[in-house]
């Protein structure tokens, strides 16, 4: 075995001469280090101790016990009594900050569902699963604006300045809906796509309002109509009928949100004012809003002074406002899908809405 530089410089004397190695870093690997004489031609013999070699080889339990004893002794000193609580608080703050960095963004990004999946709508039973393939990202549904209304916005004086010349005054108690201005368009297009004219007026008016107040959203009536169909059959679920004033009677109330059958569990938040249930919340109206969401996003589209989730005019505009939240541009596929999944976070539901909206868009073309 080749000798080290220390070995090659050591002197030898006779056949019984011994090679002496100075204990260095390699000596740490030995289980014990004895005092050994160092032989040198010019340096007299002396004993050298390696005090740290034995400490490194302490058994784990003994080393841990020694460290614990040293820590306890330090903690009893004035410096330890002041420093140790500070270190503990610092560790606690760091752990809290790390947990917040992980949990808060996940909570913010989590979708907030507007409508309960097990709604009262006629297609609720057909939405328990997920589609087998990926969500499509091809062309988005669009049905175009009502005839006579330019794509750049509403005509002068509508709706902020009232209806076009010749229309009756609108206001609480008059019985006139602003969306009545779209009656001719709604009758024509509704016949093509199979949607009642009253519902078509609500969807078309919501699109026009959003084009005026949130043009960058680019929401089409076809998307709102598809949600209305999937959620309640345009206000016809549970034997309800949509009146000429846009209100669905009897009121459409979903199943209790009790955590069963794939439904969320939501304890009553409105004291039964909107859904008539003092124990649990229920989805309400033609667009099946959860009470807490309606309280946040509810709208008065028919200008009667009441935000009514059972009135399709109000509900359609509120749904449009919700879909457009967060600066979404629904002409972008990713934004469109995110908007629908924020309304109801079920992939099959979003697929149903897409297919229905696409069918309406195609059927409404000249």
KOLMARFI-723888 format. One record per residue (C-alpha): residue number from 1; residue in three letters; chain; x, y, z. Coordinates in nm, 3 decimals. Example, Ala and Ser with C-alpha at 12.3 -4.5 7.8 and 13.67 -1.06 7.14 Angstrom:
! KOLMARFI-723888
<1, ala, A, <1.230, -0.450, 0.780>>
<2, ser, A, <1.367, -0.106, 0.714>>
END
This chain:
! KOLMARFI-723888
<1, unk, A, <0.000, 0.000, 0.000>>
<2, unk, A, <0.159, 0.339, -0.092>>
<3, unk, A, <0.286, 0.544, 0.196>>
<4, unk, A, <0.170, 0.892, 0.277>>
<5, unk, A, <0.400, 1.192, 0.273>>
<6, unk, A, <0.429, 1.170, 0.652>>
<7, unk, A, <0.526, 0.805, 0.630>>
<8, unk, A, <0.787, 0.853, 0.359>>
<9, unk, A, <0.961, 1.122, 0.567>>
<10, unk, A, <0.982, 0.912, 0.885>>
<11, unk, A, <1.315, 0.756, 0.986>>
<12, unk, A, <1.379, 0.380, 1.018>>
<13, unk, A, <1.639, 0.199, 1.225>>
<14, unk, A, <1.723, -0.166, 1.163>>
<15, unk, A, <1.501, -0.456, 1.069>>
<16, unk, A, <1.263, -0.397, 1.356>>
<17, unk, A, <1.206, -0.033, 1.265>>
<18, unk, A, <0.839, 0.069, 1.280>>
<19, unk, A, <0.657, 0.317, 1.057>>
<20, unk, A, <0.475, 0.576, 1.265>>
<21, unk, A, <0.175, 0.769, 1.120>>
<22, unk, A, <0.074, 1.105, 1.262>>
<23, unk, A, <-0.293, 1.096, 1.351>>
<24, unk, A, <-0.482, 1.340, 1.127>>
<25, unk, A, <-0.821, 1.346, 0.963>>
<26, unk, A, <-0.795, 0.976, 0.883>>
<27, unk, A, <-0.764, 0.908, 1.254>>
<28, unk, A, <-1.131, 0.999, 1.300>>
<29, unk, A, <-1.226, 0.665, 1.154>>
<30, unk, A, <-1.058, 0.477, 1.440>>
<31, unk, A, <-1.262, 0.367, 1.736>>
<32, unk, A, <-0.997, 0.485, 1.978>>
<33, unk, A, <-0.683, 0.690, 1.963>>
<34, unk, A, <-0.402, 0.615, 2.204>>
<35, unk, A, <-0.115, 0.830, 2.294>>
<36, unk, A, <0.166, 0.733, 2.053>>
<37, unk, A, <0.526, 0.851, 2.041>>
<38, unk, A, <0.616, 1.045, 1.731>>
<39, unk, A, <0.963, 0.954, 1.604>>
<40, unk, A, <1.154, 1.216, 1.410>>
<41, unk, A, <1.517, 1.265, 1.327>>
<42, unk, A, <1.517, 1.628, 1.436>>
<43, unk, A, <1.223, 1.655, 1.684>>
<44, unk, A, <1.244, 1.485, 2.022>>
<45, unk, A, <0.982, 1.226, 2.109>>
<46, unk, A, <0.663, 1.356, 2.267>>
<47, unk, A, <0.305, 1.251, 2.320>>
<48, unk, A, <0.023, 1.406, 2.117>>
<49, unk, A, <-0.344, 1.391, 2.214>>
<50, unk, A, <-0.631, 1.411, 1.973>>
<51, unk, A, <-0.906, 1.526, 2.204>>
<52, unk, A, <-1.190, 1.536, 1.951>>
<53, unk, A, <-1.154, 1.188, 1.809>>
<54, unk, A, <-1.343, 1.018, 2.092>>
<55, unk, A, <-1.625, 1.280, 2.088>>
<56, unk, A, <-1.707, 1.212, 1.726>>
<57, unk, A, <-1.753, 0.847, 1.798>>
<58, unk, A, <-2.011, 0.893, 2.076>>
<59, unk, A, <-2.314, 0.664, 2.036>>
<60, unk, A, <-2.623, 0.849, 1.902>>
<61, unk, A, <-2.818, 0.811, 2.227>>
<62, unk, A, <-2.532, 0.934, 2.438>>
<63, unk, A, <-2.473, 1.228, 2.203>>
<64, unk, A, <-2.844, 1.321, 2.213>>
<65, unk, A, <-2.849, 1.301, 2.592>>
<66, unk, A, <-2.542, 1.520, 2.616>>
<67, unk, A, <-2.695, 1.776, 2.381>>
<68, unk, A, <-3.017, 1.778, 2.583>>
<69, unk, A, <-2.830, 1.832, 2.908>>
<70, unk, A, <-2.633, 2.117, 2.752>>
<71, unk, A, <-2.952, 2.278, 2.620>>
<72, unk, A, <-3.123, 2.255, 2.961>>
<73, unk, A, <-2.823, 2.407, 3.129>>
<74, unk, A, <-2.819, 2.691, 2.876>>
<75, unk, A, <-3.191, 2.748, 2.915>>
<76, unk, A, <-3.146, 2.806, 3.290>>
<77, unk, A, <-2.903, 3.088, 3.227>>
<78, unk, A, <-3.036, 3.445, 3.183>>
<79, unk, A, <-2.940, 3.448, 2.817>>
<80, unk, A, <-3.121, 3.122, 2.759>>
<81, unk, A, <-3.436, 3.232, 2.941>>
<82, unk, A, <-3.458, 3.534, 2.711>>
<83, unk, A, <-3.355, 3.372, 2.384>>
<84, unk, A, <-3.543, 3.039, 2.395>>
<85, unk, A, <-3.898, 3.187, 2.396>>
<86, unk, A, <-3.798, 3.416, 2.110>>
<87, unk, A, <-3.673, 3.124, 1.903>>
<88, unk, A, <-3.996, 2.935, 1.973>>
<89, unk, A, <-4.210, 3.230, 1.861>>
<90, unk, A, <-3.997, 3.276, 1.551>>
<91, unk, A, <-4.044, 2.910, 1.456>>
<92, unk, A, <-4.420, 2.939, 1.515>>
<93, unk, A, <-4.446, 3.248, 1.293>>
<94, unk, A, <-4.241, 3.081, 1.020>>
<95, unk, A, <-4.462, 2.771, 1.028>>
<96, unk, A, <-4.778, 2.984, 1.011>>
<97, unk, A, <-4.641, 3.183, 0.717>>
<98, unk, A, <-4.547, 2.866, 0.531>>
<99, unk, A, <-4.892, 2.717, 0.585>>
<100, unk, A, <-5.056, 3.040, 0.467>>
<101, unk, A, <-4.841, 3.049, 0.154>>
<102, unk, A, <-4.971, 2.705, 0.062>>
<103, unk, A, <-5.335, 2.722, 0.173>>
<104, unk, A, <-5.445, 3.079, 0.097>>
<105, unk, A, <-5.367, 3.072, -0.281>>
<106, unk, A, <-5.538, 2.733, -0.309>>
<107, unk, A, <-5.846, 2.871, -0.134>>
<108, unk, A, <-5.854, 3.182, -0.353>>
<109, unk, A, <-5.822, 2.974, -0.669>>
<110, unk, A, <-6.091, 2.731, -0.560>>
<111, unk, A, <-6.405, 2.771, -0.775>>
<112, unk, A, <-6.713, 2.912, -0.608>>
<113, unk, A, <-7.022, 2.727, -0.724>>
<114, unk, A, <-7.330, 2.933, -0.807>>
<115, unk, A, <-7.575, 2.654, -0.877>>
<116, unk, A, <-7.604, 2.319, -0.706>>
<117, unk, A, <-7.539, 2.021, -0.936>>
<118, unk, A, <-7.846, 1.834, -0.815>>
<119, unk, A, <-8.076, 2.116, -0.919>>
<120, unk, A, <-8.444, 2.105, -0.992>>
<121, unk, A, <-8.379, 2.119, -1.367>>
<122, unk, A, <-8.494, 1.843, -1.601>>
<123, unk, A, <-8.137, 1.747, -1.690>>
<124, unk, A, <-8.010, 1.718, -1.333>>
<125, unk, A, <-8.031, 1.339, -1.338>>
<126, unk, A, <-7.814, 1.330, -1.651>>
<127, unk, A, <-7.520, 1.512, -1.489>>
<128, unk, A, <-7.375, 1.273, -1.228>>
<129, unk, A, <-7.056, 1.178, -1.412>>
<130, unk, A, <-6.764, 1.332, -1.594>>
<131, unk, A, <-6.701, 1.324, -1.971>>
<132, unk, A, <-6.467, 1.054, -2.088>>
<133, unk, A, <-6.262, 1.289, -2.306>>
<134, unk, A, <-6.105, 1.629, -2.246>>
<135, unk, A, <-6.317, 1.942, -2.247>>
<136, unk, A, <-6.317, 2.076, -2.605>>
<137, unk, A, <-6.151, 2.409, -2.672>>
<138, unk, A, <-6.269, 2.467, -3.027>>
<139, unk, A, <-6.502, 2.743, -3.143>>
<140, unk, A, <-6.725, 2.903, -2.882>>
<141, unk, A, <-7.103, 2.926, -2.914>>
<142, unk, A, <-7.248, 3.250, -3.042>>
<143, unk, A, <-7.585, 3.349, -3.172>>
<144, unk, A, <-7.524, 3.707, -3.272>>
<145, unk, A, <-7.692, 4.019, -3.141>>
<146, unk, A, <-8.060, 4.089, -3.201>>
<147, unk, A, <-8.135, 4.232, -3.542>>
<148, unk, A, <-8.103, 4.608, -3.553>>
<149, unk, A, <-7.865, 4.638, -3.258>>
<150, unk, A, <-7.505, 4.710, -3.360>>
<151, unk, A, <-7.225, 4.493, -3.221>>
<152, unk, A, <-7.046, 4.800, -3.082>>
<153, unk, A, <-7.314, 4.858, -2.818>>
<154, unk, A, <-7.673, 4.964, -2.765>>
<155, unk, A, <-7.850, 5.228, -2.971>>
<156, unk, A, <-7.850, 5.584, -2.841>>
<157, unk, A, <-8.063, 5.621, -2.529>>
<158, unk, A, <-8.096, 5.247, -2.460>>
<159, unk, A, <-8.101, 5.125, -2.188>>
<160, unk, A, <-7.955, 5.410, -1.981>>
<161, unk, A, <-8.188, 5.668, -2.137>>
<162, unk, A, <-8.495, 5.446, -2.165>>
<163, unk, A, <-8.640, 5.249, -2.453>>
<164, unk, A, <-8.643, 5.366, -2.814>>
<165, unk, A, <-8.897, 5.635, -2.911>>
<166, unk, A, <-9.257, 5.523, -2.899>>
<167, unk, A, <-9.218, 5.270, -2.617>>
<168, unk, A, <-9.420, 5.311, -2.294>>
<169, unk, A, <-9.264, 5.437, -1.973>>
<170, unk, A, <-9.080, 5.181, -1.762>>
<171, unk, A, <-9.068, 5.180, -1.383>>
<172, unk, A, <-9.190, 5.005, -1.069>>
<173, unk, A, <-9.559, 4.922, -1.093>>
<174, unk, A, <-9.590, 4.991, -1.469>>
<175, unk, A, <-9.585, 4.622, -1.566>>
<176, unk, A, <-9.351, 4.695, -1.858>>
<177, unk, A, <-9.023, 4.504, -1.895>>
<178, unk, A, <-8.725, 4.676, -2.060>>
<179, unk, A, <-8.669, 4.352, -2.251>>
<180, unk, A, <-9.007, 4.402, -2.423>>
<181, unk, A, <-8.810, 4.609, -2.674>>
<182, unk, A, <-8.673, 4.276, -2.799>>
<183, unk, A, <-9.012, 4.110, -2.842>>
<184, unk, A, <-8.994, 4.090, -3.222>>
<185, unk, A, <-8.639, 3.949, -3.225>>
<186, unk, A, <-8.720, 3.706, -2.944>>
<187, unk, A, <-9.027, 3.574, -3.124>>
<188, unk, A, <-8.833, 3.513, -3.444>>
<189, unk, A, <-8.517, 3.358, -3.296>>
<190, unk, A, <-8.704, 3.171, -3.022>>
<191, unk, A, <-8.904, 2.985, -3.284>>
<192, unk, A, <-8.578, 2.874, -3.452>>
<193, unk, A, <-8.405, 2.747, -3.142>>
<194, unk, A, <-8.708, 2.621, -2.944>>
<195, unk, A, <-8.694, 2.872, -2.658>>
<196, unk, A, <-9.004, 3.058, -2.531>>
<197, unk, A, <-9.006, 3.420, -2.646>>
<198, unk, A, <-9.030, 3.549, -2.287>>
<199, unk, A, <-8.708, 3.365, -2.196>>
<200, unk, A, <-8.538, 3.480, -2.517>>
<201, unk, A, <-8.611, 3.840, -2.422>>
<202, unk, A, <-8.443, 3.789, -2.085>>
<203, unk, A, <-8.130, 3.631, -2.234>>
<204, unk, A, <-8.101, 3.883, -2.518>>
<205, unk, A, <-8.151, 4.180, -2.286>>
<206, unk, A, <-7.882, 4.050, -2.049>>
<207, unk, A, <-7.635, 4.029, -2.338>>
<208, unk, A, <-7.716, 4.384, -2.447>>
<209, unk, A, <-7.681, 4.517, -2.094>>
<210, unk, A, <-7.342, 4.353, -2.052>>
<211, unk, A, <-7.226, 4.483, -2.389>>
<212, unk, A, <-7.298, 4.827, -2.252>>
<213, unk, A, <-7.157, 4.785, -1.900>>
<214, unk, A, <-6.885, 4.521, -1.950>>
<215, unk, A, <-6.812, 4.505, -2.321>>
<216, unk, A, <-6.479, 4.325, -2.278>>
<217, unk, A, <-6.661, 4.021, -2.138>>
<218, unk, A, <-6.809, 3.934, -2.482>>
<219, unk, A, <-7.090, 3.724, -2.336>>
<220, unk, A, <-7.342, 3.580, -2.583>>
<221, unk, A, <-7.708, 3.512, -2.507>>
<222, unk, A, <-7.650, 3.152, -2.621>>
<223, unk, A, <-7.442, 3.083, -2.310>>
<224, unk, A, <-7.710, 3.223, -2.077>>
<225, unk, A, <-7.983, 3.034, -2.262>>
<226, unk, A, <-7.785, 2.710, -2.232>>
<227, unk, A, <-7.749, 2.755, -1.855>>
<228, unk, A, <-8.121, 2.835, -1.831>>
<229, unk, A, <-8.205, 2.515, -2.019>>
<230, unk, A, <-7.971, 2.292, -1.820>>
<231, unk, A, <-8.078, 2.437, -1.485>>
<232, unk, A, <-8.455, 2.462, -1.520>>
<233, unk, A, <-8.571, 2.413, -1.878>>
<234, unk, A, <-8.614, 2.792, -1.910>>
<235, unk, A, <-8.823, 2.818, -1.597>>
<236, unk, A, <-9.038, 2.509, -1.652>>
<237, unk, A, <-8.892, 2.270, -1.390>>
<238, unk, A, <-9.112, 2.118, -1.121>>
<239, unk, A, <-9.426, 2.206, -1.317>>
<240, unk, A, <-9.354, 2.580, -1.318>>
<241, unk, A, <-9.453, 2.815, -1.599>>
<242, unk, A, <-9.278, 3.132, -1.711>>
<243, unk, A, <-9.525, 3.419, -1.712>>
<244, unk, A, <-9.522, 3.715, -1.949>>
<245, unk, A, <-9.351, 3.914, -1.675>>
<246, unk, A, <-9.059, 3.668, -1.676>>
<247, unk, A, <-9.141, 3.516, -1.337>>
<248, unk, A, <-9.153, 3.138, -1.290>>
<249, unk, A, <-9.453, 3.017, -1.088>>
<250, unk, A, <-9.474, 2.820, -0.874>>
<251, unk, A, <-9.127, 2.914, -0.753>>
<252, unk, A, <-8.855, 2.671, -0.853>>
<253, unk, A, <-8.680, 2.547, -0.537>>
<254, unk, A, <-8.406, 2.285, -0.555>>
<255, unk, A, <-8.340, 1.996, -0.319>>
<256, unk, A, <-8.197, 2.074, 0.028>>
<257, unk, A, <-7.820, 2.110, 0.022>>
<258, unk, A, <-7.766, 1.841, 0.282>>
<259, unk, A, <-7.451, 1.676, 0.148>>
<260, unk, A, <-7.641, 1.376, 0.009>>
<261, unk, A, <-7.662, 1.257, -0.352>>
<262, unk, A, <-7.352, 1.449, -0.457>>
<263, unk, A, <-7.494, 1.779, -0.327>>
<264, unk, A, <-7.299, 2.023, -0.116>>
<265, unk, A, <-7.393, 2.074, 0.246>>
<266, unk, A, <-7.482, 2.436, 0.323>>
<267, unk, A, <-7.647, 2.536, 0.651>>
<268, unk, A, <-7.922, 2.799, 0.610>>
<269, unk, A, <-7.780, 3.145, 0.532>>
<270, unk, A, <-8.093, 3.347, 0.443>>
<271, unk, A, <-8.328, 3.248, 0.729>>
<272, unk, A, <-8.554, 3.095, 0.469>>
<273, unk, A, <-8.632, 3.430, 0.304>>
<274, unk, A, <-8.533, 3.317, -0.047>>
<275, unk, A, <-8.569, 2.939, -0.036>>
<276, unk, A, <-8.826, 2.886, 0.242>>
<277, unk, A, <-8.591, 2.653, 0.432>>
<278, unk, A, <-8.483, 2.753, 0.784>>
<279, unk, A, <-8.244, 2.457, 0.821>>
<280, unk, A, <-8.052, 2.425, 0.496>>
<281, unk, A, <-7.999, 2.631, 0.183>>
<282, unk, A, <-8.154, 2.535, -0.151>>
<283, unk, A, <-8.086, 2.648, -0.509>>
<284, unk, A, <-8.354, 2.890, -0.626>>
<285, unk, A, <-8.511, 3.026, -0.943>>
<286, unk, A, <-8.478, 2.952, -1.315>>
<287, unk, A, <-8.099, 2.995, -1.302>>
<288, unk, A, <-8.073, 2.800, -0.972>>
<289, unk, A, <-7.872, 3.042, -0.759>>
<290, unk, A, <-7.755, 2.952, -0.410>>
<291, unk, A, <-7.892, 3.217, -0.167>>
<292, unk, A, <-7.548, 3.348, -0.064>>
<293, unk, A, <-7.449, 3.399, -0.427>>
<294, unk, A, <-7.774, 3.578, -0.507>>
<295, unk, A, <-7.724, 3.811, -0.213>>
<296, unk, A, <-7.386, 3.902, -0.363>>
<297, unk, A, <-7.466, 3.923, -0.734>>
<298, unk, A, <-7.845, 3.973, -0.758>>
<299, unk, A, <-7.972, 4.221, -1.020>>
<300, unk, A, <-8.288, 4.415, -1.106>>
<301, unk, A, <-8.305, 4.385, -1.484>>
<302, unk, A, <-8.676, 4.461, -1.526>>
<303, unk, A, <-8.660, 4.786, -1.328>>
<304, unk, A, <-8.939, 4.693, -1.087>>
<305, unk, A, <-8.736, 4.784, -0.778>>
<306, unk, A, <-8.687, 4.420, -0.665>>
<307, unk, A, <-8.395, 4.180, -0.716>>
<308, unk, A, <-8.590, 3.861, -0.763>>
<309, unk, A, <-8.409, 3.530, -0.831>>
<310, unk, A, <-8.741, 3.380, -0.947>>
<311, unk, A, <-8.766, 3.643, -1.223>>
<312, unk, A, <-8.573, 3.526, -1.529>>
<313, unk, A, <-8.496, 3.884, -1.634>>
<314, unk, A, <-8.316, 3.948, -1.305>>
<315, unk, A, <-8.164, 3.601, -1.286>>
<316, unk, A, <-8.024, 3.606, -1.642>>
<317, unk, A, <-7.853, 3.941, -1.591>>
<318, unk, A, <-7.715, 3.829, -1.254>>
<319, unk, A, <-7.580, 3.512, -1.413>>
<320, unk, A, <-7.412, 3.720, -1.683>>
<321, unk, A, <-7.253, 3.945, -1.423>>
<322, unk, A, <-7.124, 3.639, -1.240>>
<323, unk, A, <-6.979, 3.477, -1.551>>
<324, unk, A, <-6.797, 3.799, -1.639>>
<325, unk, A, <-6.638, 3.840, -1.295>>
<326, unk, A, <-6.261, 3.872, -1.266>>
<327, unk, A, <-6.213, 4.041, -1.602>>
<328, unk, A, <-6.299, 3.729, -1.803>>
<329, unk, A, <-6.323, 3.752, -2.180>>
<330, unk, A, <-6.567, 3.481, -2.285>>
<331, unk, A, <-6.449, 3.494, -2.646>>
<332, unk, A, <-6.134, 3.318, -2.516>>
<333, unk, A, <-6.192, 2.941, -2.474>>
<334, unk, A, <-6.007, 2.914, -2.142>>
<335, unk, A, <-6.206, 3.201, -1.991>>
<336, unk, A, <-6.533, 3.060, -2.120>>
<337, unk, A, <-6.473, 2.719, -1.965>>
<338, unk, A, <-6.350, 2.869, -1.638>>
<339, unk, A, <-6.665, 3.082, -1.623>>
<340, unk, A, <-6.897, 2.785, -1.669>>
<341, unk, A, <-6.706, 2.573, -1.417>>
<342, unk, A, <-6.723, 2.859, -1.167>>
<343, unk, A, <-7.101, 2.848, -1.207>>
<344, unk, A, <-7.106, 2.474, -1.140>>
<345, unk, A, <-6.776, 2.293, -1.091>>
<346, unk, A, <-6.872, 1.970, -1.268>>
<347, unk, A, <-6.708, 1.882, -1.598>>
<348, unk, A, <-7.018, 1.703, -1.729>>
<349, unk, A, <-7.228, 2.009, -1.647>>
<350, unk, A, <-6.992, 2.236, -1.842>>
<351, unk, A, <-7.006, 1.996, -2.137>>
<352, unk, A, <-7.387, 2.001, -2.134>>
<353, unk, A, <-7.387, 2.382, -2.131>>
<354, unk, A, <-7.140, 2.393, -2.418>>
<355, unk, A, <-7.334, 2.146, -2.633>>
<356, unk, A, <-7.663, 2.328, -2.570>>
<357, unk, A, <-7.518, 2.673, -2.638>>
<358, unk, A, <-7.352, 2.549, -2.955>>
<359, unk, A, <-7.682, 2.403, -3.074>>
<360, unk, A, <-7.861, 2.733, -3.010>>
<361, unk, A, <-7.591, 2.926, -3.192>>
<362, unk, A, <-7.612, 2.710, -3.501>>
<363, unk, A, <-7.992, 2.699, -3.508>>
<364, unk, A, <-8.022, 3.078, -3.477>>
<365, unk, A, <-7.811, 3.156, -3.784>>
<366, unk, A, <-7.994, 3.272, -4.096>>
END
